[in-house]
Amino acid sequence: MKRIMIVFLLSLCLFSLSSCREEQWDMVGSPNISGVVEQCYADELALRITDERYPEINGCQAYVSLDVRMEDSLVRFAPGDEVRVYYNGVMSDGEPVYIHEVFTIKKVGK
């Protein structure tokens, strides 16, 4: 009986550790890009991309959706804020760049 109880408790602990919200796992290893906020709108941010890892779009304007998947994400920004956007890896071609499926946006400086 003790063995069954121990196995049950260990299984319960492992299950509780593995049942993290999906949104938390989506951000790990997800593509990201940095930029400076230029304008704030009700449902999106306009920012200037400042990420040297992507020279083909560095300096371009981007529109980033504020409909973020992680519930506890910060969605209030001001012009001049430096941010890092974690998204699903899909963005439009050309300028301006559009990023619609956003996991979270982190403020990294002012």
All heavy atoms as an XYZ file, in Angstrom:
877
protein
N       0.818     -1.193      0.000
C       0.000      0.000      0.000
C       0.867      1.264      0.000
O       0.521      2.239     -0.656
C      -0.929     -0.048      1.217
C      -1.911      1.067      1.274
S      -3.052      0.920     -0.110
C      -4.155      2.203      0.240
N       1.993      1.214      0.773
C       2.886      2.367      0.809
C       3.489      2.639     -0.564
O       3.619      3.789     -0.973
C       4.020      2.140      1.814
C       3.662      2.435      3.225
C       4.909      2.321      4.072
C       4.648      2.784      5.484
N       5.847      2.691      6.313
N       3.860      1.575     -1.255
C       4.457      1.743     -2.585
C       3.459      2.387     -3.551
O       3.829      3.251     -4.346
C       4.918      0.402     -3.143
C       6.136     -0.125     -2.451
C       6.603     -1.380     -3.092
N       7.680     -1.953     -2.293
C       8.271     -3.068     -2.575
N       7.913     -3.766     -3.637
N       9.236     -3.513     -1.805
N       2.247      1.970     -3.485
C       1.220      2.550     -4.369
C       1.037      4.025     -4.057
O       0.943      4.853     -4.963
C      -0.118      1.778     -4.224
C       0.042      0.360     -4.778
C      -1.239      2.506     -4.954
C      -1.150     -0.521     -4.562
N       1.021      4.371     -2.789
C       0.857      5.771     -2.396
C       2.053      6.604     -2.852
O       1.893      7.720     -3.343
C       0.679      5.874     -0.879
C       0.354      7.269     -0.416
S      -1.165      7.913     -1.137
C      -2.339      7.191     -0.041
N       3.271      6.078     -2.708
C       4.477      6.794     -3.133
C       4.473      6.997     -4.646
O       4.751      8.092     -5.142
C       5.747      6.048     -2.663
C       5.865      6.145     -1.142
C       6.991      6.613     -3.338
C       6.967      5.295     -0.550
N       4.129      5.949     -5.393
C       4.066      6.059     -6.851
C       2.999      7.085     -7.244
O       3.211      7.907     -8.144
C       3.782      4.678     -7.489
C       3.446      4.813     -8.964
C       4.971      3.758     -7.287
N       1.881      7.065     -6.586
C       0.812      8.025     -6.878
C       1.276      9.452     -6.612
O       1.069     10.352     -7.437
C      -0.424      7.703     -6.032
C      -1.501      8.718     -6.184
C      -2.294      8.759     -7.319
C      -1.732      9.654     -5.189
C      -3.295      9.707     -7.461
C      -2.721     10.609     -5.319
C      -3.500     10.639     -6.459
N       1.928      9.698     -5.480
C       2.398     11.047     -5.154
C       3.482     11.515     -6.123
O       3.486     12.676     -6.539
C       2.905     11.101     -3.716
C       1.821     10.993     -2.631
C       2.457     10.922     -1.254
C       0.862     12.153     -2.730
N       4.401     10.635     -6.493
C       5.432     11.001     -7.466
C       4.812     11.321     -8.830
O       5.205     12.276     -9.498
C       6.466      9.889     -7.598
C       7.443      9.749     -6.438
C       8.325      8.525     -6.626
C       8.287     10.997     -6.291
N       3.843     10.522     -9.224
C       3.154     10.777    -10.490
C       2.432     12.110    -10.456
O       2.452     12.867    -11.437
C       2.153      9.664    -10.794
O       2.798      8.436    -10.909
N       1.801     12.408     -9.345
C       1.104     13.675     -9.189
C       2.068     14.856     -9.278
O       1.790     15.849     -9.931
C       0.343     13.703     -7.862
C      -0.529     14.924     -7.606
C      -1.639     15.009     -8.637
C      -1.109     14.849     -6.208
N       3.232     14.729     -8.636
C       4.249     15.792     -8.703
C       4.743     15.995    -10.125
O       4.865     17.122    -10.600
C       5.424     15.462     -7.786
S       5.023     15.594     -6.037
N       5.051     14.910    -10.822
C       5.524     15.018    -12.200
C       4.457     15.625    -13.104
O       4.748     16.445    -13.972
C       5.955     13.655    -12.726
C       7.243     13.103    -12.142
C       7.482     11.682    -12.630
C       8.413     13.998    -12.501
N       3.225     15.230    -12.922
C       2.135     15.790    -13.723
C       1.981     17.280    -13.478
O       1.798     18.071    -14.405
C       0.824     15.068    -13.404
C      -0.338     15.622    -14.150
C      -0.507     15.347    -15.495
C      -1.255     16.456    -13.523
C      -1.578     15.874    -16.196
C      -2.326     16.993    -14.211
C      -2.484     16.699    -15.545
N       2.075     17.704    -12.228
C       1.909     19.131    -11.932
C       3.046     19.955    -12.512
O       2.855     21.092    -12.926
C       1.783     19.369    -10.431
O       2.991     19.054     -9.785
N       4.255     19.395    -12.575
C       5.376     20.109    -13.174
C       5.250     20.214    -14.684
O       5.672     21.191    -15.289
C       6.700     19.431    -12.822
C       7.140     19.544    -11.374
C       8.396     18.700    -11.156
C       7.402     20.986    -11.004
N       4.660     19.233    -15.304
C       4.555     19.228    -16.760
C       3.315     19.947    -17.272
O       3.144     20.086    -18.474
C       4.553     17.788    -17.282
O       3.373     17.136    -16.864
N       2.472     20.416    -16.402
C       1.240     21.051    -16.858
C       1.332     22.566    -16.846
O       0.369     23.251    -16.557
C       0.064     20.588    -15.996
O       0.257     21.015    -14.661
N       2.503     23.109    -17.181
C       2.652     24.558    -17.282
C       1.832     25.056    -18.454
O       1.555     24.328    -19.395
C       4.117     24.923    -17.502
S       5.147     24.576    -16.071
N       1.486     26.313    -18.401
C       0.710     26.887    -19.485
C       1.471     26.790    -20.799
O       2.678     26.932    -20.850
C       0.412     28.360    -19.213
C      -0.490     28.578    -18.047
C      -0.784     30.016    -17.885
N       0.434     30.790    -18.119
C       0.506     32.087    -18.009
N      -0.535     32.768    -17.701
N       1.632     32.726    -18.227
N       0.739     26.599    -21.875
C       1.329     26.487    -23.206
C       2.125     27.737    -23.558
O       3.179     27.669    -24.162
C       0.213     26.276    -24.227
C       0.696     26.259    -25.650
C      -0.427     26.235    -26.639
O      -1.577     26.042    -26.249
O      -0.128     26.442    -27.826
N       1.629     28.892    -23.168
C       2.263     30.145    -23.528
C       3.677     30.254    -22.970
O       4.532     30.857    -23.567
C       1.433     31.336    -23.037
C       0.111     31.503    -23.748
C      -0.994     30.665    -23.139
O      -0.735     29.935    -22.149
O      -2.115     30.717    -23.637
N       3.916     29.686    -21.800
C       5.237     29.752    -21.211
C       6.244     28.989    -22.061
O       7.370     29.391    -22.196
C       5.220     29.192    -19.802
C       4.463     30.075    -18.833
C       4.363     29.434    -17.470
O       4.400     28.221    -17.330
N       4.217     30.256    -16.460
N       5.824     27.883    -22.638
C       6.735     27.071    -23.417
C       6.936     27.628    -24.818
O       7.959     27.425    -25.423
C       6.229     25.635    -23.485
C       6.286     24.987    -22.150
C       5.236     24.743    -21.315
C       7.446     24.542    -21.456
N       5.686     24.167    -20.153
C       7.040     24.029    -20.222
C       8.787     24.530    -21.762
C       7.927     23.503    -19.300
C       9.678     24.005    -20.846
C       9.242     23.500    -19.628
N       5.959     28.334    -25.350
C       6.078     28.881    -26.695
C       7.238     29.855    -26.819
O       7.865     29.942    -27.855
C       4.787     29.588    -27.109
C       3.700     28.618    -27.498
O       3.997     27.451    -27.754
O       2.546     29.040    -27.549
N       7.510     30.635    -25.772
C       8.530     31.657    -25.849
C       9.943     31.074    -25.820
O      10.858     31.636    -26.402
C       8.363     32.655    -24.708
C       9.163     33.909    -24.917
S       8.924     35.086    -23.617
C      10.134     34.523    -22.444
N      10.126     29.949    -25.201
C      11.449     29.354    -25.084
C      11.949     28.982    -26.475
O      11.350     28.188    -27.173
C      11.415     28.107    -24.171
C      12.760     27.417    -24.162
C      10.990     28.488    -22.779
N      13.024     29.627    -26.886
C      13.605     29.346    -28.195
C      12.863     29.965    -29.357
O      13.205     29.705    -30.495
N      11.852     30.757    -29.087
C      11.095     31.356    -30.185
C      11.878     32.499    -30.805
O      12.703     33.138    -30.153
C       9.731     31.841    -29.706
O       9.885     32.963    -28.874
N      11.634     32.780    -32.071
C      12.299     33.908    -32.716
C      11.966     35.207    -31.997
O      10.885     35.361    -31.433
C      11.705     33.904    -34.124
C      11.169     32.530    -34.320
C      10.748     32.059    -32.967
N      12.906     36.126    -32.024
C      12.676     37.421    -31.392
C      13.420     38.486    -32.168
O      14.360     38.191    -32.903
C      13.087     37.395    -29.925
C      14.535     37.072    -29.742
O      15.398     37.917    -29.922
N      14.836     35.825    -29.380
N      12.978     39.701    -31.975
C      13.577     40.834    -32.671
C      13.483     42.047    -31.764
O      12.547     42.161    -30.975
C      12.887     41.063    -34.030
C      13.740     41.944    -34.921
C      11.487     41.600    -33.863
C      13.397     41.800    -36.382
N      14.463     42.934    -31.845
C      14.440     44.116    -30.983
C      14.189     45.369    -31.807
O      14.454     45.408    -33.011
C      15.755     44.239    -30.203
O      16.836     44.350    -31.088
N      13.669     46.378    -31.112
C      13.385     47.640    -31.771
C      13.049     48.717    -30.763
O      12.972     48.467    -29.558
N      12.840     49.924    -31.280
C      12.488     51.074    -30.457
C      11.077     51.514    -30.845
O      10.774     51.689    -32.029
C      13.486     52.233    -30.670
C      13.056     53.467    -29.897
C      14.887     51.811    -30.269
N      10.221     51.682    -29.840
C       8.835     52.079    -30.076
C       8.794     53.498    -30.626
O       9.392     54.413    -30.067
C       8.007     51.987    -28.773
C       6.590     52.492    -28.994
C       8.002     50.558    -28.241
N       8.090     53.668    -31.755
C       7.908     54.998    -32.344
C       6.511     55.549    -32.058
O       6.357     56.720    -31.770
C       8.135     54.944    -33.858
C       9.575     54.669    -34.223
C       9.809     54.717    -35.720
O       8.892     54.381    -36.503
O      10.922     55.100    -36.119
N       5.503     54.696    -32.172
C       4.116     55.091    -31.930
C       3.395     53.958    -31.220
O       3.687     52.785    -31.450
C       3.378     55.378    -33.246
C       3.853     56.595    -33.990
C       3.356     57.876    -33.332
O       2.293     57.922    -32.742
N       4.153     58.928    -33.430
N       2.425     54.334    -30.387
C       1.589     53.360    -29.690
C       0.149     53.545    -30.144
O      -0.370     54.663    -30.128
C       1.682     53.556    -28.179
S       3.353     53.456    -27.536
N      -0.467     52.460    -30.547
C      -1.864     52.470    -30.960
C      -2.636     51.529    -30.040
O      -2.044     50.816    -29.232
C      -2.000     52.041    -32.418
C      -1.223     52.914    -33.372
C      -0.001     52.486    -33.890
C      -1.680     54.172    -33.730
C       0.727     53.285    -34.761
C      -0.956     54.981    -34.603
C       0.238     54.532    -35.108
O       0.971     55.329    -35.958
N      -3.939     51.493    -30.190
C      -4.769     50.662    -29.310
C      -4.450     49.177    -29.448
O      -4.456     48.450    -28.458
C      -6.249     50.908    -29.607
N      -4.160     48.721    -30.670
C      -3.973     47.292    -30.873
C      -2.624     46.905    -31.477
O      -2.393     45.740    -31.767
C      -5.089     46.741    -31.742
C      -5.172     47.436    -33.095
O      -4.509     48.474    -33.273
O      -5.890     46.931    -33.971
N      -1.727     47.882    -31.658
C      -0.411     47.558    -32.191
C       0.614     48.633    -31.844
O       0.256     49.735    -31.436
C      -0.460     47.347    -33.703
C      -0.782     48.583    -34.492
C      -0.938     48.313    -35.980
O      -0.882     47.153    -36.420
O      -1.120     49.295    -36.722
N       1.870     48.263    -31.999
C       2.988     49.192    -31.816
C       3.656     49.417    -33.165
O       3.794     48.486    -33.953
C       4.050     48.610    -30.887
C       3.734     48.412    -29.422
C       4.917     47.738    -28.728
C       3.427     49.732    -28.755
N       4.080     50.635    -33.409
C       4.949     50.918    -34.550
C       6.339     51.064    -33.968
O       6.556     51.840    -33.042
C       4.513     52.195    -35.252
N       7.272     50.278    -34.473
C       8.630     50.390    -33.953
C       9.647     50.358    -35.073
O       9.374     49.916    -36.176
C       8.934     49.325    -32.899
C       8.684     47.858    -33.145
C       9.939     47.160    -33.609
C       8.257     47.246    -31.834
N      10.807     50.873    -34.765
C      11.943     50.872    -35.685
C      12.834     49.705    -35.268
O      13.291     49.636    -34.126
C      12.695     52.198    -35.584
C      13.804     52.395    -36.549
C      13.416     52.560    -37.989
N      12.392     53.578    -38.194
C      11.752     53.752    -39.331
N      12.025     52.976    -40.371
N      10.830     54.682    -39.471
N      13.069     48.771    -36.181
C      13.875     47.595    -35.874
C      15.330     48.009    -35.704
O      15.893     48.700    -36.548
C      13.726     46.526    -36.973
C      12.263     46.061    -37.030
C      14.677     45.367    -36.729
C      11.954     45.134    -38.172
N      15.923     47.586    -34.591
C      17.316     47.913    -34.279
C      18.137     46.655    -34.026
O      19.096     46.687    -33.278
C      17.404     48.832    -33.046
O      16.805     48.148    -31.931
C      16.720     50.155    -33.272
N      17.744     45.567    -34.648
C      18.383     44.279    -34.412
C      19.419     44.010    -35.495
O      19.074     43.761    -36.648
C      17.330     43.176    -34.385
C      17.792     41.954    -33.646
O      18.988     41.600    -33.765
O      16.969     41.363    -32.940
N      20.690     44.048    -35.131
C      21.768     43.864    -36.102
C      21.897     42.420    -36.576
O      22.626     42.145    -37.531
C      23.079     44.372    -35.520
C      23.055     45.872    -35.306
C      24.339     46.411    -34.703
O      25.278     45.618    -34.459
O      24.390     47.626    -34.482
N      21.201     41.493    -35.926
C      21.218     40.099    -36.388
C      20.494     39.954    -37.723
O      20.661     38.963    -38.413
C      20.557     39.173    -35.366
C      21.283     39.101    -34.042
C      20.509     38.272    -33.046
N      19.211     38.886    -32.806
C      18.179     38.265    -32.245
N      18.286     37.008    -31.880
N      17.040     38.900    -32.045
N      19.649     40.939    -38.060
C      18.865     40.907    -39.294
C      19.170     42.159    -40.119
O      18.374     43.087    -40.162
C      17.370     40.830    -38.977
C      17.022     39.666    -38.096
C      16.786     39.850    -36.732
C      16.943     38.380    -38.605
C      16.479     38.775    -35.908
C      16.636     37.307    -37.790
C      16.406     37.511    -36.441
O      16.095     36.453    -35.635
N      20.324     42.214    -40.782
C      20.715     43.434    -41.504
C      19.748     43.816    -42.617
O      19.623     44.992    -42.951
C      22.102     43.094    -42.059
C      22.218     41.627    -42.008
C      21.309     41.152    -40.920
N      19.029     42.844    -43.170
C      18.108     43.144    -44.266
C      16.893     43.954    -43.816
O      16.265     44.621    -44.630
C      17.658     41.860    -44.982
C      16.855     40.891    -44.125
C      17.689     39.987    -43.225
O      18.924     40.096    -43.198
O      17.079     39.165    -42.529
N      16.562     43.913    -42.532
C      15.429     44.711    -42.037
C      15.819     45.676    -40.921
O      14.968     46.390    -40.407
C      14.260     43.807    -41.569
C      14.711     42.855    -40.462
C      13.641     43.064    -42.729
C      13.581     42.066    -39.816
N      17.103     45.710    -40.575
C      17.559     46.645    -39.541
C      17.279     48.072    -40.012
O      17.643     48.456    -41.112
C      19.048     46.450    -39.267
C      19.532     47.218    -38.056
O      18.745     47.582    -37.184
N      20.817     47.471    -38.005
N      16.604     48.844    -39.195
C      16.238     50.211    -39.545
C      14.861     50.338    -40.164
O      14.355     51.446    -40.335
N      14.233     49.230    -40.508
C      12.891     49.260    -41.101
C      11.839     49.513    -40.028
O      12.043     49.250    -38.845
C      12.563     47.934    -41.777
S      13.489     47.616    -43.284
N      10.700     49.995    -40.467
C       9.574     50.166    -39.555
C       8.807     48.855    -39.488
O       8.685     48.141    -40.489
C       8.658     51.278    -40.022
C       7.573     51.597    -39.014
C       6.749     52.806    -39.417
O       6.448     52.982    -40.578
N       6.401     53.618    -38.439
N       8.306     48.534    -38.306
C       7.526     47.314    -38.103
C       6.281     47.634    -37.298
O       6.298     48.497    -36.415
C       8.352     46.265    -37.381
N       5.203     46.949    -37.615
C       3.974     47.026    -36.837
C       3.803     45.696    -36.124
O       3.812     44.639    -36.750
C       2.771     47.319    -37.729
C       2.782     48.734    -38.227
C       3.330     49.057    -39.464
C       2.267     49.761    -37.444
C       3.352     50.363    -39.917
C       2.294     51.083    -37.887
C       2.839     51.363    -39.123
O       2.871     52.660    -39.562
N       3.669     45.769    -34.805
C       3.611     44.583    -33.956
C       2.283     44.558    -33.228
O       1.916     45.527    -32.563
C       4.775     44.589    -32.936
C       4.702     43.393    -32.021
C       6.114     44.641    -33.653
N       1.578     43.451    -33.339
C       0.289     43.300    -32.676
C       0.454     43.295    -31.155
O       1.394     42.715    -30.623
C      -0.365     41.988    -33.108
O      -1.529     41.735    -32.357
N      -0.470     43.943    -30.475
C      -0.490     43.905    -29.007
C      -1.406     42.792    -28.489
O      -1.624     42.672    -27.295
C      -0.938     45.251    -28.444
C       0.100     46.369    -28.540
C      -0.490     47.682    -28.057
C       1.344     46.022    -27.752
N      -1.931     41.976    -29.390
C      -2.737     40.820    -28.999
C      -1.776     39.671    -28.701
O      -1.604     38.760    -29.493
C      -3.703     40.453    -30.124
C      -4.627     39.324    -29.736
O      -4.798     39.064    -28.524
O      -5.190     38.681    -30.643
N      -1.116     39.759    -27.534
C      -0.072     38.804    -27.171
C      -0.678     37.544    -26.572
O      -1.728     37.585    -25.933
C       0.952     39.435    -26.204
C       1.695     40.559    -26.881
C       0.290     39.934    -24.941
N       0.003     36.419    -26.758
C      -0.511     35.137    -26.282
C      -0.288     34.926    -24.794
O      -1.059     34.232    -24.145
C       0.113     34.001    -27.067
C      -0.396     34.002    -28.517
C       0.121     32.872    -29.320
N      -0.196     31.590    -28.721
C       0.272     30.446    -29.155
N       1.088     30.422    -30.176
N      -0.045     29.316    -28.561
N       0.775     35.477    -24.235
C       1.031     35.304    -22.805
C       0.212     36.317    -22.030
O       0.365     37.526    -22.210
C       2.523     35.459    -22.502
C       3.350     34.326    -23.067
S       5.089     34.436    -22.653
C       5.030     34.131    -20.899
N      -0.644     35.829    -21.163
C      -1.596     36.675    -20.456
C      -0.946     37.735    -19.572
O      -1.487     38.811    -19.396
C      -2.525     35.808    -19.608
C      -3.410     34.901    -20.436
C      -4.181     33.923    -19.576
O      -4.026     33.952    -18.342
O      -4.950     33.140    -20.143
N       0.208     37.431    -19.017
C       0.836     38.364    -18.082
C       1.835     39.298    -18.764
O       2.656     39.920    -18.110
C       1.507     37.613    -16.935
C       2.555     36.622    -17.414
O       2.606     36.353    -18.636
O       3.311     36.116    -16.578
N       1.747     39.427    -20.067
C       2.670     40.290    -20.805
C       2.343     41.760    -20.602
O       1.188     42.148    -20.478
C       2.613     39.977    -22.298
O       3.065     38.683    -22.547
N       3.394     42.560    -20.620
C       3.241     44.002    -20.552
C       2.771     44.496    -21.916
O       3.348     44.149    -22.939
C       4.597     44.634    -20.206
C       4.669     46.136    -20.088
C       3.837     46.607    -18.891
C       6.117     46.577    -19.908
N       1.706     45.278    -21.964
C       1.208     45.795    -23.236
C       1.101     47.318    -23.235
O       0.487     47.889    -24.108
C      -0.153     45.165    -23.630
C       0.007     43.701    -23.959
C      -1.195     45.369    -22.551
N       1.711     47.970    -22.278
C       1.725     49.432    -22.239
C       3.149     49.917    -22.451
O       4.041     49.607    -21.669
C       1.190     49.942    -20.912
C      -0.270     49.638    -20.748
C      -0.821     50.262    -19.523
N      -2.193     49.829    -19.372
C      -3.019     50.323    -18.516
N      -2.623     51.281    -17.702
N      -4.247     49.886    -18.440
N       3.297     50.674    -23.510
C       4.617     51.166    -23.869
C       4.519     52.638    -24.219
O       3.436     53.176    -24.414
C       5.171     50.375    -25.057
C       5.306     48.909    -24.780
C       4.307     48.028    -25.158
C       6.407     48.415    -24.122
C       4.414     46.674    -24.890
C       6.529     47.063    -23.851
C       5.530     46.190    -24.232
N       5.666     53.285    -24.316
C       5.735     54.700    -24.678
C       6.775     54.862    -25.782
O       7.715     54.067    -25.867
C       6.109     55.543    -23.460
N       6.618     55.875    -26.620
C       7.637     56.117    -27.636
C       9.016     56.254    -26.989
O       9.172     56.877    -25.944
C       7.185     57.438    -28.273
C       5.700     57.427    -28.092
C       5.486     56.793    -26.750
N       9.997     55.612    -27.599
C      11.358     55.616    -27.073
C      11.716     54.372    -26.296
O      12.896     54.117    -26.043
N      10.725     53.572    -25.898
C      11.013     52.330    -25.176
C      11.736     51.346    -26.099
O      11.351     51.164    -27.255
C       9.726     51.662    -24.684
C       9.090     52.368    -23.513
O       9.737     53.252    -22.917
O       7.922     52.047    -23.195
N      12.771     50.720    -25.576
C      13.448     49.648    -26.294
C      12.783     48.339    -25.887
O      12.644     48.060    -24.703
C      14.929     49.622    -25.946
C      15.676     50.864    -26.387
C      17.119     50.873    -25.923
O      17.696     49.778    -25.711
O      17.660     51.974    -25.772
N      12.373     47.542    -26.882
C      11.635     46.312    -26.610
C      12.233     45.143    -27.394
O      12.930     45.324    -28.384
C      10.139     46.463    -26.967
C       9.466     47.511    -26.109
C       9.946     46.770    -28.438
N      11.936     43.951    -26.894
C      12.242     42.718    -27.613
C      10.922     41.990    -27.798
O      10.184     41.754    -26.847
C      13.237     41.844    -26.848
C      13.584     40.578    -27.602
C      14.854     39.920    -27.118
N      16.018     40.765    -27.250
C      16.729     40.930    -28.377
N      16.356     40.325    -29.478
N      17.797     41.702    -28.395
N      10.619     41.649    -29.044
C       9.359     41.005    -29.414
C       9.628     39.526    -29.675
O      10.463     39.181    -30.508
C       8.766     41.660    -30.689
C       7.493     40.966    -31.110
C       8.547     43.148    -30.479
N       8.932     38.665    -28.954
C       9.002     37.224    -29.166
C       7.760     36.830    -29.955
O       6.640     37.107    -29.528
C       9.042     36.479    -27.833
C      10.317     36.740    -27.062
C      10.439     37.842    -26.225
C      11.401     35.893    -27.199
C      11.614     38.088    -25.531
C      12.583     36.130    -26.508
C      12.678     37.234    -25.676
O      13.852     37.470    -25.000
N       7.968     36.179    -31.105
C       6.854     35.889    -32.001
C       7.040     34.513    -32.623
O       8.008     33.812    -32.334
C       6.747     36.979    -33.069
C       7.933     37.078    -33.992
C       7.846     36.639    -35.301
C       9.159     37.585    -33.561
C       8.930     36.709    -36.162
C      10.244     37.668    -34.413
C      10.128     37.221    -35.710
O      11.205     37.292    -36.550
N       6.119     34.119    -33.489
C       6.143     32.770    -34.053
C       7.107     32.595    -35.217
O       7.204     31.520    -35.782
C       4.741     32.355    -34.483
C       4.231     33.143    -35.674
O       4.742     34.221    -35.995
N       3.210     32.634    -36.320
N       7.828     33.634    -35.607
C       8.800     33.522    -36.691
C       8.284     33.978    -38.040
O       9.019     33.990    -39.013
N       7.018     34.356    -38.109
C       6.422     34.782    -39.376
C       6.233     36.287    -39.366
O       5.608     36.837    -38.461
C       5.057     34.090    -39.604
C       4.421     34.573    -40.885
C       5.224     32.580    -39.609
N       6.811     36.934    -40.378
C       6.598     38.366    -40.558
C       6.426     38.626    -42.046
O       6.881     37.844    -42.878
C       7.737     39.197    -39.974
C       9.074     39.019    -40.642
S      10.351     40.125    -40.034
C      10.725     39.458    -38.447
N       5.764     39.720    -42.370
C       5.524     40.038    -43.769
C       6.818     40.488    -44.445
O       7.760     40.925    -43.797
C       4.469     41.134    -43.880
O       4.991     42.337    -43.346
N       6.829     40.383    -45.768
C       7.964     40.870    -46.550
C       7.781     42.355    -46.834
O       6.668     42.868    -46.871
C       8.046     40.121    -47.886
C       8.441     38.675    -47.704
O       9.114     38.373    -46.706
O       8.074     37.854    -48.563
N       8.869     43.037    -47.093
C       8.807     44.443    -47.455
C       8.730     45.347    -46.242
O       8.832     44.916    -45.102
N       8.567     46.631    -46.547
C       8.468     47.617    -45.460
C       7.143     48.340    -45.589
O       6.775     48.738    -46.689
C       9.611     48.623    -45.533
C       9.650     49.512    -44.324
C      10.839     50.481    -44.320
O      11.731     50.370    -45.148
O      10.839     51.361    -43.454
N       6.400     48.512    -44.544
C       6.712     48.101    -43.172
C       6.529     46.595    -42.985
O       5.799     45.942    -43.708
C       5.709     48.881    -42.324
C       4.539     49.106    -43.218
C       5.117     49.227    -44.616
N       7.203     46.093    -41.978
C       7.117     44.687    -41.597
C       5.929     44.540    -40.651
O       5.720     45.381    -39.782
C       8.426     44.256    -40.893
C       8.317     42.861    -40.345
C       9.598     44.380    -41.848
N       5.148     43.487    -40.819
C       4.028     43.205    -39.922
C       4.286     41.905    -39.176
O       4.609     40.893    -39.785
C       2.713     43.097    -40.695
C       2.240     44.413    -41.241
C       2.591     44.822    -42.522
C       1.467     45.259    -40.460
C       2.171     46.040    -43.024
C       1.033     46.488    -40.952
C       1.394     46.862    -42.230
O       0.984     48.069    -42.716
N       4.135     41.958    -37.847
C       4.269     40.769    -37.003
C       2.941     40.621    -36.264
O       2.597     41.448    -35.423
C       5.434     40.903    -36.007
C       6.755     41.117    -36.772
C       5.519     39.676    -35.111
C       7.939     41.406    -35.882
N       2.194     39.562    -36.609
C       0.848     39.407    -36.068
C       0.762     38.453    -34.884
O       0.041     38.723    -33.934
C      -0.113     38.942    -37.165
C      -0.285     39.945    -38.256
N      -0.976     41.114    -38.078
C       0.177     39.972    -39.528
C      -0.953     41.819    -39.194
N      -0.253     41.141    -40.094
N       1.446     37.321    -34.938
C       1.334     36.345    -33.844
C       2.485     36.540    -32.871
O       3.592     36.055    -33.067
C       1.308     34.922    -34.371
C       0.924     33.949    -33.287
C       0.615     32.561    -33.821
O       0.306     32.418    -35.004
O       0.699     31.633    -33.015
N       2.197     37.275    -31.809
C       3.206     37.667    -30.827
C       2.985     36.888    -29.530
O       1.872     36.814    -29.030
C       3.127     39.189    -30.547
C       4.117     39.607    -29.490
C       3.346     39.972    -31.829
N       4.082     36.307    -29.005
C       3.984     35.598    -27.731
C       4.069     36.589    -26.568
O       3.243     36.574    -25.679
C       5.067     34.535    -27.609
C       4.991     33.486    -28.668
C       6.112     33.096    -29.367
C       3.784     32.885    -28.991
C       6.047     32.128    -30.331
C       3.698     31.906    -29.968
C       4.839     31.536    -30.645
N       5.077     37.436    -26.585
C       5.231     38.442    -25.541
C       6.142     39.544    -26.044
O       6.897     39.370    -26.997
C       5.778     37.836    -24.234
O       5.704     38.791    -23.190
C       7.202     37.356    -24.396
N       6.060     40.685    -25.390
C       6.937     41.818    -25.681
C       7.577     42.229    -24.366
O       6.880     42.522    -23.393
C       6.144     43.009    -26.273
C       5.386     42.570    -27.528
C       7.080     44.170    -26.579
C       4.408     43.611    -28.043
N       8.894     42.226    -24.339
C       9.632     42.593    -23.121
C      10.278     43.957    -23.300
O      10.916     44.216    -24.326
C      10.738     41.569    -22.837
C      10.250     40.153    -22.653
C       9.684     39.965    -21.293
C       9.322     38.497    -21.118
N       8.702     38.226    -19.878
N      10.132     44.813    -22.319
C      10.794     46.105    -22.325
C      12.230     45.888    -21.874
O      12.471     45.311    -20.826
C      10.058     47.053    -21.387
C      10.509     48.472    -21.461
C       9.601     49.349    -20.596
C      10.106     50.750    -20.533
N       9.251     51.593    -19.686
N      13.196     46.359    -22.670
C      14.603     46.142    -22.333
C      15.330     47.451    -22.029
O      16.478     47.422    -21.615
C      15.356     45.368    -23.437
C      14.821     43.965    -23.542
C      15.288     46.076    -24.776
N      14.706     48.577    -22.219
C      15.337     49.859    -21.915
C      14.475     51.019    -22.346
O      13.411     50.874    -22.893
N      14.967     52.219    -22.079
C      14.233     53.443    -22.450
C      15.118     54.297    -23.305
O      16.286     54.406    -23.154
C      13.815     54.223    -21.197
C      13.130     55.534    -21.462
C      11.689     55.339    -21.788
C      11.055     56.739    -21.947
N       9.851     56.723    -22.604
